[in-house]
Amino acid sequence: MALPEIRTQVPRPTEAERDHAVSVLRDGVGSGRLSHDTFLGRLELVLNARSRAELDAVLSDLPQGGRLPGLLLRAVGGLSAFRARLRGAWRTEQAPGLCLPAPGDQPVRIGRIPGSDLRLTDSSVSRQHAELRHHDGGWTLHDLGSTNGTHVNGLRIIGAVRVRPGDLVTFGTVSFRLAAG
Protein backbone atom coordinates (compact mmCIF):
# COMPACT_ATOMS: atom_id res chain seq x y z
CA MET A 1 0.00 0.00 0.00
CA ALA A 2 1.44 3.34 -1.07
CA LEU A 3 1.63 6.18 1.37
CA PRO A 4 -0.12 9.39 0.36
CA GLU A 5 2.18 12.16 -0.75
CA ILE A 6 2.34 15.00 1.73
CA ARG A 7 2.78 18.41 0.21
CA THR A 8 3.81 21.30 2.35
CA GLN A 9 2.53 24.54 1.06
CA VAL A 10 5.06 27.38 1.11
CA PRO A 11 3.39 30.63 2.12
CA ARG A 12 3.47 33.26 -0.60
CA PRO A 13 5.00 36.64 0.26
CA THR A 14 2.57 39.19 1.64
CA GLU A 15 2.06 42.58 0.02
CA ALA A 16 3.89 44.17 2.96
CA GLU A 17 6.90 41.91 2.33
CA ARG A 18 6.87 42.77 -1.36
CA ASP A 19 6.62 46.48 -0.52
CA HIS A 20 9.58 46.14 1.83
CA ALA A 21 11.59 44.39 -0.91
CA VAL A 22 10.76 47.17 -3.39
CA SER A 23 11.85 49.73 -0.78
CA VAL A 24 15.19 47.95 -0.36
CA LEU A 25 15.64 47.95 -4.15
CA ARG A 26 14.85 51.68 -4.28
CA ASP A 27 17.45 52.33 -1.61
CA GLY A 28 19.91 50.26 -3.65
CA VAL A 29 19.42 52.44 -6.72
CA GLY A 30 19.42 55.64 -4.68
CA SER A 31 22.73 54.71 -3.06
CA GLY A 32 24.30 53.66 -6.37
CA ARG A 33 24.50 49.93 -5.51
CA LEU A 34 22.14 48.97 -8.36
CA SER A 35 21.91 50.22 -11.93
CA HIS A 36 18.56 51.17 -13.44
CA ASP A 37 18.47 47.97 -15.52
CA THR A 38 19.32 45.79 -12.53
CA PHE A 39 16.62 47.53 -10.51
CA LEU A 40 13.99 46.82 -13.20
CA GLY A 41 15.04 43.16 -13.48
CA ARG A 42 14.94 42.64 -9.74
CA LEU A 43 11.65 44.50 -9.44
CA GLU A 44 10.09 41.97 -11.80
CA LEU A 45 11.50 39.13 -9.69
CA VAL A 46 10.02 40.66 -6.52
CA LEU A 47 6.60 41.06 -8.11
CA ASN A 48 6.63 37.45 -9.36
CA ALA A 49 8.19 35.84 -6.27
CA ARG A 50 6.32 32.76 -5.03
CA SER A 51 8.10 32.43 -1.69
CA ARG A 52 9.90 34.47 0.94
CA ALA A 53 13.08 32.63 0.01
CA GLU A 54 12.85 34.06 -3.53
CA LEU A 55 12.49 37.56 -2.07
CA ASP A 56 15.51 36.97 0.18
CA ALA A 57 17.57 35.81 -2.80
CA VAL A 58 16.75 38.98 -4.75
CA LEU A 59 17.87 41.15 -1.81
CA SER A 60 20.78 39.03 -0.55
CA ASP A 61 23.54 41.47 -1.59
CA LEU A 62 21.76 44.64 -0.41
CA PRO A 63 21.72 46.11 3.11
CA GLN A 64 18.25 46.03 4.58
CA GLY A 65 17.27 48.76 7.00
CA GLY A 66 14.28 48.59 9.24
CA ARG A 67 10.81 48.47 7.80
CA LEU A 68 9.63 51.67 9.44
CA PRO A 69 11.42 54.18 7.12
CA GLY A 70 9.99 52.54 4.00
CA LEU A 71 6.48 52.46 5.43
CA LEU A 72 6.81 56.03 6.65
CA LEU A 73 7.99 57.19 3.23
CA ARG A 74 4.97 55.59 1.54
CA ALA A 75 2.62 57.04 4.16
CA VAL A 76 3.98 60.57 3.79
CA GLY A 77 3.89 60.80 0.01
CA GLY A 78 2.68 58.71 -2.87
CA LEU A 79 5.48 59.87 -5.14
CA SER A 80 8.83 59.36 -3.44
CA ALA A 81 11.86 61.47 -4.24
CA PHE A 82 13.44 58.31 -5.59
CA ARG A 83 10.76 57.89 -8.25
CA ALA A 84 11.19 61.51 -9.28
CA ARG A 85 14.99 61.07 -9.54
CA LEU A 86 14.57 57.84 -11.48
CA ARG A 87 12.10 59.42 -13.89
CA GLY A 88 14.43 62.42 -14.28
CA ALA A 89 17.41 60.17 -14.95
CA TRP A 90 15.42 58.27 -17.59
CA ARG A 91 14.43 61.52 -19.33
CA THR A 92 18.04 62.75 -19.13
CA GLU A 93 19.29 59.66 -20.94
CA GLN A 94 16.64 60.10 -23.62
CA ALA A 95 17.29 63.84 -24.27
CA PRO A 96 18.28 64.63 -27.86
CA GLY A 97 21.51 66.48 -28.54
CA LEU A 98 21.61 70.20 -29.24
CA CYS A 99 24.79 71.34 -30.99
CA LEU A 100 26.13 74.69 -29.90
CA PRO A 101 26.59 76.91 -32.96
CA ALA A 102 29.82 78.59 -33.98
CA PRO A 103 30.52 81.62 -31.79
CA GLY A 104 29.01 84.84 -33.09
CA ASP A 105 27.94 88.30 -32.02
CA GLN A 106 24.22 87.57 -32.16
CA PRO A 107 22.46 85.58 -29.44
CA VAL A 108 20.64 82.36 -30.30
CA ARG A 109 16.96 83.02 -29.54
CA ILE A 110 14.91 80.11 -28.21
CA GLY A 111 11.12 80.17 -28.08
CA ARG A 112 7.79 79.35 -29.63
CA ILE A 113 7.50 82.52 -31.71
CA PRO A 114 8.19 82.31 -35.46
CA GLY A 115 11.61 83.72 -36.24
CA SER A 116 13.28 82.13 -33.21
CA ASP A 117 16.69 80.61 -33.98
CA LEU A 118 15.58 77.48 -32.13
CA ARG A 119 11.81 77.29 -32.48
CA LEU A 120 10.11 74.87 -30.11
CA THR A 121 6.40 74.42 -30.72
CA ASP A 122 5.68 72.77 -27.35
CA SER A 123 3.04 74.67 -25.34
CA SER A 124 5.27 74.62 -22.23
CA VAL A 125 7.79 76.84 -24.04
CA SER A 126 7.22 80.60 -23.85
CA ARG A 127 7.07 82.70 -27.00
CA GLN A 128 10.42 84.28 -26.12
CA HIS A 129 11.83 81.74 -23.70
CA ALA A 130 15.63 82.01 -23.53
CA GLU A 131 18.82 83.08 -25.28
CA LEU A 132 22.22 81.51 -25.69
CA ARG A 133 25.04 84.05 -25.88
CA HIS A 134 28.72 83.51 -26.59
CA HIS A 135 30.76 85.54 -24.10
CA ASP A 136 34.39 85.38 -22.92
CA GLY A 137 35.15 82.16 -24.80
CA GLY A 138 32.10 80.29 -23.47
CA TRP A 139 28.33 80.09 -23.65
CA THR A 140 25.81 81.68 -21.30
CA LEU A 141 22.13 80.70 -21.18
CA HIS A 142 19.72 83.51 -20.26
CA ASP A 143 16.13 82.92 -19.20
CA LEU A 144 13.91 85.68 -20.60
CA GLY A 145 11.23 85.53 -17.89
CA SER A 146 9.69 82.34 -19.23
CA THR A 147 6.51 81.03 -17.62
CA ASN A 148 7.60 77.41 -17.16
CA GLY A 149 11.26 78.11 -16.57
CA THR A 150 14.64 77.27 -18.00
CA HIS A 151 16.64 74.57 -16.24
CA VAL A 152 20.30 73.56 -16.44
CA ASN A 153 21.16 70.12 -15.10
CA GLY A 154 17.83 70.01 -13.26
CA LEU A 155 18.13 73.40 -11.56
CA ARG A 156 15.89 76.30 -12.54
CA ILE A 157 17.84 79.37 -13.54
CA ILE A 158 16.91 82.98 -13.06
CA GLY A 159 18.86 85.38 -15.19
CA ALA A 160 21.95 83.80 -16.75
CA VAL A 161 24.18 80.79 -16.15
CA ARG A 162 27.31 79.46 -17.87
CA VAL A 163 26.71 76.27 -19.91
CA ARG A 164 29.04 73.84 -21.65
CA PRO A 165 28.82 70.67 -23.74
CA GLY A 166 27.33 67.80 -21.72
CA ASP A 167 24.91 70.01 -19.75
CA LEU A 168 21.23 69.13 -19.79
CA VAL A 169 19.11 72.18 -20.65
CA THR A 170 15.33 72.22 -20.37
CA PHE A 171 12.96 74.82 -21.77
CA GLY A 172 9.55 74.26 -20.19
CA THR A 173 9.32 70.47 -20.54
CA VAL A 174 11.57 70.14 -23.63
CA SER A 175 15.07 68.86 -22.80
CA PHE A 176 18.32 68.77 -24.76
CA ARG A 177 21.86 67.61 -24.02
CA LEU A 178 24.32 70.29 -25.20
CA ALA A 179 27.04 69.12 -27.59
CA ALA A 180 30.05 70.87 -29.10
CA GLY A 181 29.24 72.30 -32.53
Disulfide bonds with the S-S distance in Angstrom:
none
